[in-house]
Amino acid sequence: MKRLPDLQQLKQDLVQHYQWLRQYGCNDSHSGNASFRWHDEVWVTPTGCCADTLSVDDLVRCHISGDSEAGASLDAPLHIEVYRHNPEARAIFHSHGPHAVALTLNGEDFVPVDFEGQYYFPFVPVISIPYDDYVSRSPRAVAEQLATHKVAVVRGHGVYACAESINLAYKWSCSLELSAKTAWLAKQIGP
């Protein structure tokens, strides 16, 4: 029988995967955020945290009801709303992969050109939210898309990925960025 990871192990996994997003160019030193759900708790990265120095003790506990401790990411309400809309979700990553962001600035849904991208994401919904309305509108808008898609992009802002595990949400984030990079390279080469 497979043993489920305990809370401390999940915290360590979240920090490691979040740091990998920085290491591999999907975030800068202080961008993006991540969370995992543990029963009715949602553990999220703190607002303005540095991926290079983040530790398990920095993670902030929130509750599926919407309550959160001081210092939680500005996106904590978005993460909670995604978990409410998608009961299977256990992890969420928000990243700023430059190719994914750049190729979706036109506001059109992204359709991968590579085999792996097409296999994982027949298309990626792109959500347009005015900057001034982001905090109020993003939780519902992103949650609605992630209820039926692995990833969604907020135009000009970044990628949100959710999955049944931390590693899988990380995989979707990285896979989308590689697919977007492949599409960008293909455009440079031409038909």
Residue pairs with C-beta under 8 A, 6 or more apart in sequence:
5 13
7 38
8 56
10 36
10 38
10 43
10 166
11 43
11 56
11 59
12 56
13 36
13 166
13 167
14 34
14 35
14 36
14 43
14 45
14 59
14 91
14 166
15 54
15 55
15 56
15 59
17 34
17 93
17 166
17 167
17 169
17 170
18 32
18 34
18 45
18 51
18 54
18 93
19 51
19 52
19 54
20 170
21 27
21 32
21 34
21 51
21 93
21 95
21 170
21 173
21 174
22 28
22 29
22 32
22 51
22 52
24 174
25 97
25 98
25 177
26 32
26 95
26 96
26 97
26 159
26 173
26 174
26 177
27 51
27 95
27 96
28 96
29 50
29 51
29 52
30 48
30 49
30 50
30 51
31 95
31 96
31 158
32 51
32 93
32 94
32 95
32 96
32 158
33 44
33 45
33 49
33 73
33 74
33 75
33 79
33 93
33 94
34 44
34 45
34 91
34 92
34 93
34 94
34 169
35 42
35 43
35 44
35 45
35 62
35 73
35 76
35 79
35 91
35 92
36 42
36 43
36 90
36 91
36 92
36 166
37 64
37 83
37 89
37 90
37 91
40 63
40 64
40 65
41 61
41 62
41 63
41 64
42 61
42 62
42 63
42 64
42 68
42 76
42 79
42 80
42 83
43 59
43 60
43 61
43 62
44 59
44 60
44 62
44 68
44 72
44 73
44 75
44 76
44 79
45 54
45 58
45 59
45 60
45 73
46 58
46 59
46 60
46 71
46 72
46 73
47 71
47 72
47 73
47 74
49 58
49 73
60 68
60 69
60 70
60 71
60 72
60 73
60 76
61 68
61 69
62 68
62 69
62 72
62 76
62 79
62 80
63 80
64 80
64 83
64 84
66 77
66 80
68 76
68 77
68 80
73 79
74 135
75 94
75 138
77 139
78 94
78 138
78 139
78 142
78 143
78 160
79 92
80 139
81 139
81 140
81 142
81 143
82 89
82 92
82 139
82 142
82 143
82 146
82 147
82 160
82 162
83 89
83 92
84 143
85 143
85 144
85 146
85 147
86 143
86 146
86 147
86 162
88 164
89 146
89 162
89 163
89 164
90 163
90 164
90 165
90 166
91 162
91 163
91 164
91 165
91 166
91 168
91 169
91 170
92 146
92 160
92 161
92 162
92 169
93 159
93 160
93 161
93 162
93 169
93 170
93 172
93 173
94 158
94 159
94 160
95 158
95 159
95 161
95 173
95 177
96 157
96 158
96 159
97 158
97 159
97 173
97 176
97 177
97 180
99 177
99 180
99 181
99 183
99 184
100 110
100 153
100 158
100 159
100 176
100 177
100 180
101 153
101 156
101 157
101 158
101 159
102 180
102 184
103 110
103 180
103 183
103 184
104 110
104 124
104 126
104 153
104 155
104 180
105 155
105 156
107 126
107 128
107 155
108 126
109 123
109 124
109 125
109 126
110 121
110 123
110 124
110 126
110 153
110 176
110 180
110 183
111 122
111 123
111 124
112 118
112 120
112 121
112 123
112 124
112 179
112 180
112 182
112 183
113 179
113 182
113 183
113 186
114 178
114 179
114 182
114 183
116 175
116 178
116 179
117 175
117 176
117 178
117 179
117 182
117 183
120 150
120 172
120 175
120 176
120 179
121 149
121 150
121 151
121 175
121 176
121 179
124 149
124 151
124 152
124 153
124 176
125 145
125 149
125 152
125 153
126 152
126 153
126 154
126 155
127 138
127 141
127 142
127 145
127 152
127 153
127 154
127 155
128 154
128 155
129 137
129 138
129 141
129 154
129 155
129 157
130 137
134 154
134 157
138 154
141 154
142 152
142 154
142 160
145 152
145 160
146 152
146 160
146 162
150 161
150 162
150 163
150 172
151 159
151 160
151 161
151 172
151 173
151 176
152 159
152 160
153 159
153 160
154 160
159 173
159 176
159 177
161 169
161 170
161 172
161 173
161 176
162 169
162 172
163 169
163 171
163 172
